[in-house]
Amino acid sequence: MLDKEKRILSFNKAFCDLFSCGREDGGVTGETLRLITANDEDYSRLLQDFDEAVSRKGVHAIEWEFVSKGGSLITAEATISPILNTSGNEGKDETEGFVCILHDISARKEREAALRAAEAQLRHAQKMEAIGVLAGGVAHDFNNILTALIGYCNLLQMKMEKEDPLRQYVSQMLASTDKAIRLTQSLLTFSRKQPIHLKPNKMNEIVIDAEKLLKRLLSEDIELRTVLRPGDITIMADSTQVEQILMNLATNARDAMKERRMLTIKTELADIDGEFIKIHGYGRPGRYALLSVTDTGEGMNEETKEHIFEPFFTTKEAGKGTGLGLSTVYGIVKQHEGYITVESEPGVGTEFRVYFPAVDVEKEEARPSDQDIRGGKETILVAEDDREIRGLIEEILRIYGYGVIAAADGEEAIRKFAEHKETIKLVIVDAIMPKKNGKQVYAEISRLSPTVKTLFVSGYERDDVFEEDIQVEDTRIDFLAKPIMPDDLLEKIRTLLDGHAGSIPSL
């Protein structure tokens, strides 16, 4: 209870339990509520709430932060009730004091804050998923265009004499297409549709292998520190893609550091619990390899952090960044069923923490698989709805001696296969076609001829094409990602026809 000057008149035991008051000797009697507010500004606003209660002549409820006995801030629901004297001068009500009831709601506010954070994380994940679908679709369509462009440039180069002065222009065109390929690969990686090849790898070994490249990437005035966990951690990963993560994060750090220039790469073992999984909305608890990349750069504010993983978002000047570096990192991490978090403070620096699931298997030794590119005399059915790509594949195959039967959609492919099933030894089929898609075509022709070999081509990742519909152990099938390189196509064809598809990574 307070008097009209807002001084404390009386209080109960709960008040003493929450705040330091020395109840036995009257303690805080006569003190104001400034005693339990954080600062003068907060106290002034609290007095305004008391004045609001007086003007309303009724109960006024507010939420306020007070300083507890231990010195920490607590959130309380405060109910202010004026005590009115109705026999005042000229019949006007006068405020004699206040009854103030405080209810500690700190735990509830913490739960609400945690729920809001989880909802924000979910919204962010949904937004990134939607952007990923869009990016993957754009990259898929662009890969079709690139396939025709690259293929015909290669054919043109093959038909030109080595001394032809125009040959250099074709080489320049092919060099430009390499940049376009890297762009589409970045988009596909972000959308998690870029093919990756997972196998057991040692986390520390990947960092050590990347260290030389990182030193070339960074300027001489940047100190690079690596802190590796004793005893390596095995992860199921595409080592090239993990190196790409390091390169992109290091590039980002290099550009952010102006004066104090130190980049620290650290490996650790982390145990992820159910609460972490719940916040991120996917995955499973367990042991993870933690790769952290910390810089001493300018740092980021909260608004920038909200957008850093979005494609084409950049804080760099025009022409100095594509905005795809961190979105590529995000896509690679998600493809590895991992997590990425970022902590940053303006003027201090930024730390990215990347988590990869740890596994107990040992690293596999690489097996050489190079072979000479050869042609053949077999007949191949080419099912591709894109006219330019279909024509390109036909031309490549004929140059290398193969017989070709072409189809522009799934139904035509099935019909032509039925007509020529005795002579067709291999089917090249686009995964996405009108009338019947690649998997439907494969199912039909497999019924007609169980031994026929099939090569799927697509601008999407093999996992998106096959899912669980096709047995990964089946050596009669293989996959080739667009844009299609003539040498890669010819090598895949011979591998299938010669019966060595079992040595190719599983679908």
Protein Blocks (a to p, Z undefined) as FASTA:
>chain_A
ZZfkopafbdcfklmmmpcehlmnopmgoiafklmmmblklmmmmmmmmmmmmmnopacd
dddddddfkopacdddddddddddfkbghhiacdfbdcdddddfklmmmmmmmmmmmmmm
mmmmmmmmmmmmmmmmmmmmmmmmmmmmmmmmmmmmmmpcfklmklmmmmmmmmmmmmmm
mmmmmmmmmnopaccddddddfklmmmmmmmmmmmmpcfklccdddddehiadddddfkl
mmmmmmmmmmmmmmmpmklgcdddddddddddfklmmmnopajeddddddddddfbebpa
fklmmmmmpghiafbdehiaghlmmmmmmmmmmmnopacdddddehibccddddddddfb
dcdddddfbdcddddfbdcddddfblklmmmmmmmmmmnopacdddfbfklmmmmmmmmm
mmmmbdcddfbdghiafklmmmmmmmmmmmbccddddfbdfklmnmmmbcfklmkbccdd
ddddfklmmmmmmmmmnopmmmpccZZ
